[in-house]
Amino acid sequence: MQKREIVMNDILECLQELVAGTHPIRPDSDMVNELGLESIKVMNLLMLLEDRLDISIPINILLNVRTPEQLLEAITKHQEECNGSV
C-alpha cells in the first residue's frame, strides 16, 4: 500500500489540476470556501484519486471532509477497514 505522504501529495496534485492556480493548496485548506471546489469538481477529484491510487472511494466518506488532510484521513480509514493500511 501507499504511504500517507504519497497519498497526500496525490490529493494536493489532483486538487491543483481542478482548481485555478490562484490559491496555494495546503493540507489544511478548506476545499469549498478557500479553493471553491463545487460538487462536480469534488466528483472529479474522487475519480482522479481513484485512478491515481488504484482504489475505490465511496462518496459517503466525504460527508465530514472539508480539507485535504481530512480527505487523507477518510481514505486511510476506508482502506484500513477494507484491506489494510494505506
TIMI-2910 file (N, C-alpha, C, CB; in pm, 1 decimal, decimal comma, always signed):
<rs>
+----------+----------+----------+----------+----------+----------+----------+----------+----------+----------+----------+----------+------+
!      n_x !      n_y !      n_z !     ca_x !     ca_y !     ca_z !      c_x !      c_y !      c_z !     cb_x !     cb_y !     cb_z ! resn !
+----------+----------+----------+----------+----------+----------+----------+----------+----------+----------+----------+----------+------+
!    +83,5 !   -119,9 !     +0,0 !     +0,0 !     +0,0 !     +0,0 !    +87,7 !   +125,9 !     +0,0 !    -94,8 !     +0,0 !   +122,5 !  Met !
!    +26,2 !   +234,7 !    -34,3 !    +99,9 !   +359,6 !    -45,7 !   +109,5 !   +429,8 !    +88,5 !    +34,3 !   +450,9 !   -147,9 !  Gln !
!   +216,9 !   +500,6 !   +106,3 !   +238,1 !   +573,9 !   +230,4 !   +153,2 !   +700,6 !   +232,1 !   +386,9 !   +608,7 !   +248,0 !  Lys !
!   +123,3 !   +745,6 !   +352,6 !    +37,9 !   +863,4 !   +371,2 !    +92,0 !   +987,0 !   +299,3 !    +22,9 !   +893,5 !   +519,2 !  Arg !
!   +222,8 !  +1006,2 !   +301,7 !   +281,6 !  +1124,4 !   +238,2 !   +256,8 !  +1122,8 !    +87,3 !   +432,9 !  +1131,4 !   +267,1 !  Glu !
!   +268,7 !  +1004,7 !    +28,5 !   +245,9 !   +991,6 !   -115,5 !    +99,7 !  +1019,3 !   -148,2 !   +286,4 !   +851,0 !   -164,8 !  Ile !
!    +10,5 !   +966,4 !    -65,5 !   -132,2 !   +988,2 !    -87,2 !   -165,6 !  +1136,4 !    -72,0 !   -215,9 !   +903,5 !    +11,3 !  Val !
!   -107,0 !  +1202,8 !    +28,8 !   -131,3 !  +1346,6 !    +45,9 !    -81,4 !  +1423,2 !    -75,7 !    -62,6 !  +1399,1 !   +174,1 !  Met !
!    +35,4 !  +1388,8 !   -126,1 !    +85,9 !  +1455,2 !   -246,6 !     -8,1 !  +1434,1 !   -364,5 !   +225,8 !  +1403,6 !   -281,5 !  Asn !
!    -61,5 !  +1313,2 !   -377,4 !   -157,5 !  +1286,1 !   -484,7 !   -283,5 !  +1370,3 !   -468,4 !   -193,9 !  +1137,2 !   -487,5 !  Asp !
!   -333,0 !  +1382,0 !   -346,2 !   -451,5 !  +1464,6 !   -319,6 !   -424,0 !  +1609,2 !   -359,6 !   -492,0 !  +1456,6 !   -169,7 !  Ile !
!   -310,3 !  +1662,5 !   -316,1 !   -277,4 !  +1801,9 !   -345,6 !   -257,4 !  +1824,1 !   -495,8 !   -151,4 !  +1843,9 !   -269,2 !  Leu !
!   -193,5 !  +1728,8 !   -563,6 !   -173,8 !  +1741,2 !   -708,2 !   -306,5 !  +1735,3 !   -783,5 !    -80,4 !  +1630,9 !   -758,6 !  Glu !
!   -395,0 !  +1647,3 !   -742,0 !   -527,0 !  +1638,6 !   -806,3 !   -606,2 !  +1766,9 !   -784,2 !   -606,2 !  +1517,7 !   -751,9 !  Cys !
!   -599,1 !  +1820,8 !   -663,5 !   -667,0 !  +1947,6 !   -636,1 !   -610,4 !  +2058,5 !   -724,1 !   -653,5 !  +1985,6 !   -487,2 !  Leu !
!   -478,4 !  +2059,7 !   -740,6 !   -414,6 !  +2162,0 !   -823,7 !   -466,1 !  +2155,4 !   -967,1 !   -261,9 !  +2145,5 !   -821,6 !  Gln !
!   -491,3 !  +2034,0 !  -1016,1 !   -545,5 !  +2016,9 !  -1151,3 !   -686,3 !  +2074,2 !  -1163,6 !   -546,4 !  +1869,0 !  -1189,4 !  Glu !
!   -762,6 !  +2068,2 !  -1055,0 !   -903,6 !  +2106,8 !  -1059,7 !   -929,8 !  +2252,6 !  -1024,6 !   -981,3 !  +2020,2 !   -967,5 !  Leu !
!   -837,7 !  +2314,5 !   -953,8 !   -858,8 !  +2449,7 !   -901,9 !   -769,6 !  +2546,4 !   -978,2 !   -829,8 !  +2456,6 !   -749,0 !  Val !
!   -825,9 !  +2658,7 !  -1016,4 !   -745,0 !  +2762,8 !  -1079,2 !   -632,5 !  +2800,9 !   -983,9 !   -831,7 !  +2887,4 !  -1116,1 !  Ala !
!   -513,0 !  +2816,2 !  -1035,4 !   -393,7 !  +2834,1 !   -953,3 !   -381,9 !  +2963,4 !   -876,7 !   -278,4 !  +2821,8 !  -1036,8 !  Gly !
!   -490,9 !  +3022,6 !   -833,8 !   -483,8 !  +3149,7 !   -762,6 !   -456,8 !  +3133,5 !   -614,0 !   -611,3 !  +3225,7 !   -781,9 !  Thr !
!   -487,0 !  +3018,2 !   -558,1 !   -468,8 !  +2997,1 !   -414,9 !   -368,4 !  +2885,2 !   -390,9 !   -603,1 !  +2964,6 !   -346,9 !  His !
!   -279,5 !  +2904,6 !   -292,5 !   -192,6 !  +2792,4 !   -256,8 !   -277,2 !  +2682,4 !   -192,3 !    -78,2 !  +2838,4 !   -160,3 !  Pro !
!   -246,2 !  +2559,1 !   -223,4 !   -322,2 !  +2447,1 !   -168,4 !   -237,7 !  +2380,6 !    -61,1 !   -362,5 !  +2344,9 !   -279,8 !  Ile !
!   -291,6 !  +2378,7 !    +59,5 !   -224,1 !  +2320,2 !   +175,0 !   -308,5 !  +2205,7 !   +229,1 !   -198,9 !  +2426,9 !   +285,2 !  Arg !
!   -249,9 !  +2119,5 !   +310,7 !   -328,0 !  +2011,9 !   +371,7 !   -446,8 !  +2061,9 !   +453,7 !   -238,9 !  +1928,7 !   +459,3 !  Pro !
!   -438,7 !  +2185,8 !   +504,9 !   -548,1 !  +2238,2 !   +587,1 !   -637,9 !  +2337,6 !   +512,1 !   -491,1 !  +2305,1 !   +710,3 !  Asp !
!   -621,1 !  +2347,5 !   +380,9 !   -706,6 !  +2437,0 !   +301,6 !   -850,3 !  +2385,9 !   +301,9 !   -654,1 !  +2449,0 !   +156,0 !  Ser !
!   -944,8 !  +2477,3 !   +318,4 !  -1085,9 !  +2440,4 !   +307,9 !  -1117,8 !  +2426,8 !   +159,0 !  -1180,2 !  +2547,2 !   +378,1 !  Asp !
!  -1153,1 !  +2305,8 !   +118,2 !  -1171,1 !  +2278,5 !    -24,5 !  -1289,0 !  +2353,6 !    -85,2 !  -1189,6 !  +2130,7 !    -46,2 !  Met !
!  -1389,0 !  +2386,4 !     -5,3 !  -1505,7 !  +2457,7 !    -57,2 !  -1486,1 !  +2608,2 !    -44,5 !  -1633,5 !  +2414,1 !    +17,0 !  Val !
!  -1461,3 !  +2656,7 !    +76,3 !  -1454,0 !  +2801,0 !    +99,3 !  -1328,0 !  +2865,8 !    +43,6 !  -1462,5 !  +2828,7 !   +245,8 !  Asn !
!  -1212,6 !  +2801,1 !    +59,3 !  -1087,3 !  +2860,0 !    +11,8 !  -1058,9 !  +2828,1 !   -134,9 !   -972,1 !  +2811,5 !    +97,1 !  Glu !
!  -1084,9 !  +2704,1 !   -173,3 !  -1047,2 !  +2659,6 !   -307,4 !  -1162,5 !  +2662,1 !   -406,6 !   -991,2 !  +2521,1 !   -300,6 !  Leu !
!  -1284,3 !  +2685,0 !   -357,2 !  -1400,0 !  +2695,5 !   -445,4 !  -1439,6 !  +2565,8 !   -512,7 !  -1373,7 !  +2796,6 !   -548,9 !  Gly !
!  -1413,5 !  +2454,2 !   -447,9 !  -1448,5 !  +2324,6 !   -506,2 !  -1599,1 !  +2305,8 !   -501,8 !  -1377,2 !  +2209,2 !   -431,6 !  Leu !
!  -1658,9 !  +2292,5 !   -619,2 !  -1803,1 !  +2269,5 !   -631,1 !  -1827,5 !  +2119,3 !   -636,4 !  -1862,0 !  +2340,2 !   -757,9 !  Glu !
!  -1953,6 !  +2080,2 !   -628,0 !  -1987,0 !  +1937,6 !   -621,2 !  -1933,9 !  +1858,5 !   -740,4 !  -2136,9 !  +1920,6 !   -612,4 !  Ser !
!  -1939,3 !  +1914,7 !   -860,0 !  -1889,9 !  +1841,9 !   -977,3 !  -1739,2 !  +1824,2 !   -969,3 !  -1927,8 !  +1915,3 !  -1106,9 !  Ile !
!  -1670,0 !  +1924,4 !   -917,2 !  -1524,9 !  +1913,2 !   -902,5 !  -1488,1 !  +1813,6 !   -792,9 !  -1463,7 !  +2050,3 !   -871,5 !  Lys !
!  -1571,8 !  +1802,9 !   -691,6 !  -1548,5 !  +1702,4 !   -587,2 !  -1557,4 !  +1563,4 !   -648,5 !  -1650,8 !  +1717,6 !   -470,7 !  Val !
!  -1654,8 !  +1541,9 !   -734,3 !  -1667,9 !  +1412,7 !   -802,1 !  -1546,5 !  +1386,9 !   -891,6 !  -1798,2 !  +1408,1 !   -885,7 !  Met !
!  -1502,1 !  +1489,7 !   -961,0 !  -1382,5 !  +1476,2 !  -1044,2 !  -1259,8 !  +1444,7 !   -959,6 !  -1359,0 !  +1604,0 !  -1124,9 !  Asn !
!  -1251,2 !  +1507,5 !   -842,6 !  -1140,7 !  +1479,6 !   -750,6 !  -1140,2 !  +1332,9 !   -711,0 !  -1150,5 !  +1568,2 !   -625,4 !  Leu !
!  -1256,7 !  +1280,6 !   -674,7 !  -1264,3 !  +1139,5 !   -636,4 !  -1222,6 !  +1048,6 !   -751,7 !  -1406,3 !  +1104,3 !   -590,7 !  Leu !
!  -1266,8 !  +1080,0 !   -872,2 !  -1230,4 !   +996,3 !   -987,6 !  -1080,3 !  +1002,2 !  -1015,7 !  -1308,6 !  +1040,7 !  -1112,3 !  Met !
!  -1022,2 !  +1120,9 !  -1006,1 !   -877,9 !  +1133,3 !  -1025,5 !   -801,3 !  +1052,4 !   -921,5 !   -835,8 !  +1280,2 !  -1019,3 !  Leu !
!   -845,1 !  +1062,2 !   -796,4 !   -777,2 !   +989,2 !   -689,1 !   -794,1 !   +838,5 !   -704,4 !   -830,2 !  +1033,6 !   -553,1 !  Leu !
!   -911,5 !   +795,8 !   -743,7 !   -933,0 !   +652,1 !   -766,0 !   -837,7 !   +600,2 !   -873,2 !  -1079,8 !   +624,5 !   -807,0 !  Glu !
!   -821,2 !   +676,7 !   -980,1 !   -730,0 !   +635,8 !  -1087,1 !   -585,1 !   +635,8 !  -1040,2 !   -745,3 !   +727,7 !  -1207,7 !  Asp !
!   -544,6 !   +740,3 !   -971,7 !   -405,7 !   +751,3 !   -926,6 !   -369,2 !   +646,9 !   -822,2 !   -380,6 !   +888,9 !   -870,6 !  Arg !
!   -460,2 !   +625,7 !   -728,2 !   -431,1 !   +536,5 !   -616,2 !   -473,9 !   +392,8 !   -642,8 !   -499,0 !   +586,9 !   -491,6 !  Leu !
!   -546,0 !   +372,4 !   -751,2 !   -597,7 !   +240,9 !   -787,7 !   -681,8 !   +181,2 !   -674,8 !   -482,4 !   +146,5 !   -823,0 !  Asp !
!   -773,5 !   +263,3 !   -624,9 !   -865,9 !   +220,2 !   -519,2 !  -1005,4 !   +270,3 !   -553,3 !   -820,7 !   +272,9 !   -378,8 !  Ile !
!  -1103,9 !   +217,3 !   -483,2 !  -1240,7 !   +266,1 !   -494,9 !  -1269,8 !   +353,5 !   -373,3 !  -1343,1 !   +147,7 !   -506,0 !  Ser !
!  -1321,8 !   +472,6 !   -397,6 !  -1351,4 !   +565,9 !   -288,5 !  -1501,0 !   +593,5 !   -288,8 !  -1269,6 !   +699,0 !   -302,9 !  Ile !
!  -1572,7 !   +546,3 !   -187,5 !  -1716,1 !   +573,8 !   -182,2 !  -1742,2 !   +720,8 !   -151,0 !  -1783,9 !   +484,6 !    -77,3 !  Pro !
!  -1842,7 !   +776,3 !   -215,0 !  -1872,5 !   +918,5 !   -197,6 !  -1912,4 !   +952,9 !    -54,6 !  -1983,0 !   +959,9 !   -292,2 !  Ile !
!  -1967,5 !   +857,6 !    +17,9 !  -2013,1 !   +887,5 !   +154,0 !  -1899,0 !   +919,9 !   +249,8 !  -2091,7 !   +771,2 !   +208,1 !  Asn !
!  -1774,0 !   +892,3 !   +212,4 !  -1664,8 !   +930,3 !   +302,0 !  -1645,0 !  +1081,7 !   +305,0 !  -1535,2 !   +861,6 !   +259,3 !  Ile !
!  -1709,0 !  +1152,0 !   +213,6 !  -1692,8 !  +1297,1 !   +206,1 !  -1786,4 !  +1375,1 !   +297,6 !  -1713,9 !  +1341,9 !    +65,9 !  Leu !
!  -1872,3 !  +1306,4 !   +368,9 !  -1973,1 !  +1375,4 !   +449,8 !  -1913,9 !  +1477,7 !   +546,4 !  -2053,1 !  +1274,7 !   +527,4 !  Leu !
!  -1804,0 !  +1445,3 !   +611,2 !  -1743,9 !  +1536,4 !   +708,9 !  -1606,8 !  +1585,7 !   +665,5 !  -1732,8 !  +1468,2 !   +843,3 !  Asn !
!  -1579,1 !  +1581,6 !   +536,7 !  -1448,0 !  +1620,0 !   +485,4 !  -1452,1 !  +1763,0 !   +433,0 !  -1402,3 !  +1523,2 !   +374,5 !  Val !
!  -1362,2 !  +1846,5 !   +483,3 !  -1351,8 !  +1985,2 !   +435,9 !  -1211,9 !  +2017,6 !   +383,1 !  -1387,9 !  +2082,0 !   +548,5 !  Arg !
!  -1110,9 !  +1942,8 !   +428,6 !   -972,5 !  +1973,9 !   +393,7 !   -904,6 !  +1852,4 !   +330,4 !   -894,4 !  +2020,0 !   +518,4 !  Thr !
!   -794,5 !  +1874,4 !   +258,8 !   -718,4 !  +1760,3 !   +207,8 !   -673,4 !  +1665,6 !   +319,7 !   -596,9 !  +1809,6 !   +130,5 !  Pro !
!   -635,6 !  +1720,3 !   +434,0 !   -594,5 !  +1635,9 !   +547,3 !   -709,5 !  +1546,3 !   +592,9 !   -545,7 !  +1723,2 !   +665,1 !  Glu !
!   -829,2 !  +1601,4 !   +601,3 !   -945,4 !  +1520,4 !   +639,1 !   -977,0 !  +1416,3 !   +532,0 !  -1067,9 !  +1610,2 !   +662,9 !  Gln !
!   -954,9 !  +1451,5 !   +405,8 !   -975,4 !  +1355,4 !   +298,0 !   -875,6 !  +1240,8 !   +309,9 !   -962,3 !  +1424,0 !   +160,7 !  Leu !
!   -751,4 !  +1273,0 !   +338,7 !   -650,0 !  +1169,7 !   +360,9 !   -691,5 !  +1076,5 !   +473,8 !   -514,0 !  +1233,5 !   +392,4 !  Leu !
!   -737,9 !  +1133,7 !   +584,3 !   -782,0 !  +1052,2 !   +698,3 !   -899,0 !   +962,3 !   +659,3 !   -822,0 !  +1142,3 !   +816,5 !  Glu !
!   -993,5 !  +1016,0 !   +584,3 !  -1110,5 !   +937,4 !   +543,3 !  -1070,5 !   +823,7 !   +449,3 !  -1214,4 !  +1027,9 !   +475,1 !  Ala !
!   -981,1 !   +852,6 !   +355,4 !   -934,4 !   +748,9 !   +262,9 !   -856,5 !   +642,4 !   +338,8 !   -846,8 !   +810,3 !   +151,1 !  Ile !
!   -769,8 !   +686,0 !   +428,8 !   -690,0 !   +592,5 !   +508,5 !   -779,3 !   +501,5 !   +591,0 !   -593,6 !   +668,5 !   +600,2 !  Thr !
!   -876,7 !   +560,3 !   +657,9 !   -968,8 !   +481,1 !   +740,0 !  -1045,4 !   +380,9 !   +654,0 !  -1067,3 !   +573,1 !   +814,9 !  Lys !
!  -1094,0 !   +426,1 !   +539,0 !  -1168,8 !   +337,3 !   +449,6 !  -1081,0 !   +221,3 !   +402,5 !  -1222,7 !   +415,8 !   +328,2 !  His !
!   -957,6 !   +251,0 !   +363,0 !   -867,7 !   +146,1 !   +315,5 !   -832,8 !    +47,4 !   +426,1 !   -740,5 !   +207,5 !   +259,0 !  Gln !
!   -812,9 !    +97,6 !   +546,9 !   -782,5 !     +8,8 !   +659,2 !   -899,6 !    -83,6 !   +688,5 !   -747,1 !    +90,1 !   +784,0 !  Glu !
!  -1020,1 !    -30,8 !   +678,6 !  -1139,1 !   -112,9 !   +702,0 !  -1156,0 !   -217,8 !   +592,5 !  -1264,1 !    -24,5 !   +709,8 !  Glu !
!  -1115,4 !   -183,1 !   +470,5 !  -1133,4 !   -275,7 !   +357,8 !  -1024,7 !   -382,1 !   +350,2 !  -1136,6 !   -198,6 !   +228,3 !  Cys !
!   -899,4 !   -338,8 !   +361,5 !   -793,1 !   -436,9 !   +336,1 !   -656,1 !   -401,7 !   +390,6 !   -780,8 !   -457,7 !   +192,2 !  Asn !
!   -645,5 !   -323,6 !   +490,6 !   -514,3 !   -289,9 !   +544,4 !   -483,8 !   -143,2 !   +527,7 !   -407,1 !   -372,5 !   +477,9 !  Gly !
!   -366,5 !   -103,1 !   +571,1 !   -331,9 !    +38,6 !   +574,8 !   -293,9 !    +92,0 !   +437,9 !   -218,6 !    +61,8 !   +671,5 !  Ser !
!   -303,9 !   +225,3 !   +425,3 !   -265,5 !   +295,3 !   +302,4 !   -116,7 !   +315,5 !   +306,4 !   -340,1 !   +431,6 !   +286,7 !  Val !
+----------+----------+----------+----------+----------+----------+----------+----------+----------+----------+----------+----------+------+
</rs>
